[in-house]
Amino acid sequence: MTEVKLQNNESIQKMFAAGAHFAFSRSRRHPTLAPYIFGMKNRVEIFDLEKTNALLEKAKDFVRALAREGKQILFVGGKSEARDAVKAAAMSLDMPHVAGRWIGGTLSNFKEIRSRVEKLLDLTGKREKGELAKYTKKERLLIDRDIAKLDRLFSGLIPMKDLPKALFVVDSKQEKIAVTEAKKTGVPVVALLGSDCDLKVVDYPIPGNDASIASIVFFVDQIVWAYKEGTNERLKVQKG
């Protein structure tokens, strides 16, 4: 058996251990996912992990290429199962993230969104320097509330000073607004998508279980490792 086959088998075994093979019931399956279903067990469809692995490798190749050029990826995952993994992944790479509700216009009205981020940075900076002491107690309370709201909505976008070069999304159906905005602005989308998602709306689809924490963490980690590999390649070239 070749080294590539051994690596593929190991990857598939890890996916299986993470429960990545579990899809939804047949009644929930989107037609575009039919070719990626292997069979059914206990009324739950099962992904063909060999096909998933092939698409995962394509997605990782794309991510490595972005990293070799030092390009930015916006990580998106608002549902509860994905939030921690998405936030941790983005922060480990110093990348922007949305680990909560997607704010309409994040991409399609980026200039306005960035102004909100700048307001957050400005107010936070002034508070840290003690420049808000000149305001009354009531005024400071209102400012603190404003900062808290801005932080909740926009703190994950602080590193994003321009449109990202790609989105990584967990559950493209859940994040359909983000995917739609990416398409409008020409930003490629890499996505982990369950069997109820439309595969055609994503540039680099990864069919797999997008509903369990273990499966989500596995795929998110794969994207992180691919980006780190690409970054290391870029640094080696720079060092000569």
C-alpha positions as CSV (number, residue, x, y, z in Angstrom):
1,M,0.0,0.0,0.0
2,T,1.4,3.4,-0.9
3,E,2.1,6.1,1.6
4,V,-0.8,8.3,0.3
5,K,-3.3,5.4,0.8
6,L,-2.0,4.9,4.3
7,Q,-2.5,8.6,5.1
8,N,-5.9,8.5,3.6
9,N,-6.9,5.5,5.6
10,E,-5.6,7.1,8.8
11,S,-7.6,10.3,8.0
12,I,-10.8,8.3,7.3
13,Q,-10.3,6.3,10.6
14,K,-10.0,9.6,12.5
15,M,-13.1,11.0,10.8
16,F,-15.0,7.8,11.7
17,A,-13.8,8.1,15.3
18,A,-15.1,11.6,15.4
19,G,-18.5,10.6,14.1
20,A,-18.0,12.5,10.9
21,H,-19.9,9.8,8.9
22,F,-23.3,10.6,10.4
23,A,-25.6,12.5,8.1
24,F,-29.3,13.2,8.7
25,S,-32.4,11.2,7.7
26,R,-33.1,10.7,4.0
27,S,-36.1,13.1,4.2
28,R,-33.7,15.9,5.1
29,R,-31.1,15.2,2.5
30,H,-30.5,17.9,-0.1
31,P,-30.3,16.4,-3.6
32,T,-26.8,17.7,-4.2
33,L,-25.5,15.5,-1.4
34,A,-26.9,12.2,-2.8
35,P,-23.6,11.2,-4.4
36,Y,-21.8,11.5,-1.1
37,I,-24.1,9.1,0.8
38,F,-22.7,5.6,1.4
39,G,-25.8,4.0,2.9
40,M,-28.1,4.1,5.9
41,K,-28.0,2.8,9.5
42,N,-30.9,3.1,12.0
43,R,-32.7,5.5,9.7
44,V,-29.7,7.8,9.6
45,E,-27.8,8.2,6.4
46,I,-24.0,7.6,6.4
47,F,-21.5,9.7,4.5
48,D,-19.0,8.0,2.1
49,L,-15.9,9.1,4.0
50,E,-13.6,8.3,1.1
51,K,-15.4,10.9,-1.0
52,T,-15.4,13.3,2.0
53,N,-11.7,12.8,2.4
54,A,-11.0,13.6,-1.2
55,L,-12.9,16.9,-0.9
56,L,-11.3,17.7,2.4
57,E,-7.8,17.4,0.7
58,K,-8.9,19.8,-2.0
59,A,-10.1,22.3,0.6
60,K,-6.8,21.9,2.5
61,D,-4.8,22.5,-0.6
62,F,-6.7,25.7,-1.2
63,V,-6.1,26.8,2.4
64,R,-2.4,26.0,2.2
65,A,-2.2,28.1,-0.9
66,L,-3.8,31.0,0.9
67,A,-1.4,30.6,3.8
68,R,1.6,30.6,1.5
69,E,0.5,34.0,0.3
70,G,-0.3,35.2,3.8
71,K,-4.0,35.7,3.0
72,Q,-6.7,36.0,5.6
73,I,-9.6,33.6,6.3
74,L,-12.7,34.5,8.2
75,F,-14.0,31.6,10.4
76,V,-17.8,31.4,10.7
77,G,-19.8,29.2,13.0
78,G,-22.7,30.6,14.9
79,K,-24.5,27.5,16.2
80,S,-23.7,26.4,19.7
81,E,-21.9,23.2,18.7
82,A,-19.4,25.2,16.5
83,R,-18.8,28.4,18.4
84,D,-15.9,27.4,20.7
85,A,-14.1,25.5,17.9
86,V,-14.4,28.3,15.5
87,K,-13.3,30.9,18.0
88,A,-10.3,28.8,19.1
89,A,-9.2,28.1,15.6
90,A,-9.4,31.7,14.5
91,M,-7.5,32.9,17.5
92,S,-4.8,30.3,17.1
93,L,-4.1,31.7,13.6
94,D,-4.8,35.4,14.5
95,M,-7.7,35.3,12.1
96,P,-11.1,37.0,12.3
97,H,-14.1,35.0,13.3
98,V,-17.9,35.2,13.8
99,A,-18.8,32.8,16.6
100,G,-22.3,34.0,17.1
101,R,-25.0,35.7,15.0
102,W,-23.8,36.8,11.6
103,I,-24.3,40.6,11.2
104,G,-25.9,41.4,7.9
105,G,-23.4,43.4,5.8
106,T,-20.3,42.0,7.3
107,L,-19.0,41.5,3.8
108,S,-21.4,43.3,1.5
109,N,-21.3,46.5,3.6
110,F,-17.8,46.0,5.0
111,K,-17.0,49.7,5.2
112,E,-19.8,50.3,7.7
113,I,-19.0,47.2,9.7
114,R,-15.4,48.3,9.9
115,S,-16.5,51.7,11.3
116,R,-18.2,49.9,14.1
117,V,-15.0,47.9,14.8
118,E,-13.1,51.2,14.9
119,K,-15.6,52.7,17.3
120,L,-15.1,49.7,19.6
121,L,-11.3,50.1,19.5
122,D,-11.5,53.8,20.1
123,L,-13.8,53.5,23.1
124,T,-11.9,50.6,24.6
125,G,-8.6,52.5,24.1
126,K,-10.0,55.6,25.8
127,R,-11.3,53.6,28.7
128,E,-8.0,51.9,29.2
129,K,-6.2,55.3,29.2
130,G,-8.7,56.7,31.7
131,E,-10.0,59.3,29.2
132,L,-13.6,58.5,30.1
133,A,-13.1,59.9,33.7
134,K,-14.3,63.3,32.5
135,Y,-17.8,62.0,31.9
136,T,-20.5,61.6,34.6
137,K,-21.2,58.3,36.2
138,K,-24.3,57.8,34.2
139,E,-22.6,58.7,30.9
140,R,-19.8,56.2,31.7
141,L,-22.4,53.6,32.4
142,L,-24.0,54.2,29.0
143,I,-20.5,54.1,27.3
144,D,-19.7,50.8,29.1
145,R,-22.9,49.3,27.8
146,D,-22.1,50.5,24.3
147,I,-18.6,48.9,24.5
148,A,-20.1,45.7,25.8
149,K,-22.5,45.5,22.9
150,L,-19.9,46.4,20.3
151,D,-17.5,43.8,21.8
152,R,-20.2,41.1,21.6
153,L,-21.0,41.8,18.0
154,F,-17.7,42.9,16.5
155,S,-14.7,41.9,18.6
156,G,-14.0,38.8,16.5
157,L,-13.7,41.0,13.4
158,I,-10.9,43.2,14.8
159,P,-8.1,41.5,12.7
160,M,-10.2,42.0,9.5
161,K,-9.1,45.3,8.0
162,D,-10.1,44.3,4.5
163,L,-12.4,41.8,2.9
164,P,-11.0,38.3,3.7
165,K,-9.7,36.1,0.9
166,A,-11.9,33.2,2.0
167,L,-14.5,32.1,4.5
168,F,-14.4,28.8,6.4
169,V,-18.0,28.0,7.4
170,V,-19.5,25.4,9.7
171,D,-23.0,24.5,8.3
172,S,-23.6,26.4,5.1
173,K,-27.3,26.1,5.5
174,Q,-27.2,27.7,9.0
175,E,-24.9,30.4,7.7
176,K,-26.7,31.0,4.4
177,I,-26.5,34.8,4.8
178,A,-22.7,34.7,5.2
179,V,-22.4,32.4,2.2
180,T,-24.7,34.6,0.1
181,E,-22.6,37.7,1.0
182,A,-19.4,35.9,0.1
183,K,-20.8,35.0,-3.3
184,K,-21.8,38.6,-3.9
185,T,-18.4,39.9,-2.9
186,G,-16.4,37.3,-4.7
187,V,-15.0,35.6,-1.6
188,P,-14.5,31.8,-1.9
189,V,-16.2,29.6,0.7
190,V,-14.8,26.5,2.3
191,A,-17.5,24.8,4.3
192,L,-18.3,21.8,6.4
193,L,-21.8,20.9,5.4
194,G,-24.3,18.3,6.6
195,S,-26.5,16.3,4.3
196,D,-29.2,19.0,4.4
197,C,-27.0,21.6,2.8
198,D,-26.7,22.7,-0.9
199,L,-23.3,21.6,-2.0
200,K,-23.4,23.9,-5.1
201,V,-23.4,27.2,-3.2
202,V,-19.9,26.4,-1.8
203,D,-16.6,26.6,-3.6
204,Y,-14.8,24.0,-1.5
205,P,-17.5,21.8,0.2
206,I,-16.6,19.2,2.8
207,P,-19.5,16.8,3.3
208,G,-19.6,15.6,6.9
209,N,-21.3,15.7,10.2
210,D,-21.8,19.4,11.0
211,A,-24.0,18.8,14.0
212,S,-21.7,17.2,16.6
213,I,-18.9,18.9,18.5
214,A,-16.3,16.1,17.9
215,S,-16.8,16.1,14.2
216,I,-16.8,19.9,13.9
217,V,-13.5,20.1,16.0
218,F,-11.9,17.4,13.7
219,F,-12.6,19.4,10.5
220,V,-11.8,22.8,12.0
221,D,-8.5,21.4,13.2
222,Q,-7.7,20.1,9.7
223,I,-8.2,23.5,8.3
224,V,-6.0,25.1,11.0
225,W,-3.2,22.5,10.4
226,A,-3.4,23.1,6.6
227,Y,-3.0,26.9,7.1
228,K,-0.1,26.4,9.5
229,E,1.6,24.1,7.0
230,G,1.2,26.7,4.3
231,T,2.5,29.4,6.6
232,N,5.6,27.3,7.4
233,E,6.3,26.8,3.7
234,R,6.1,30.6,3.2
235,L,8.5,31.3,6.1
236,K,11.0,28.7,4.7
237,V,10.9,30.5,1.3
238,Q,11.4,33.9,3.0
239,K,14.4,32.5,4.9
240,G,15.9,31.1,1.7
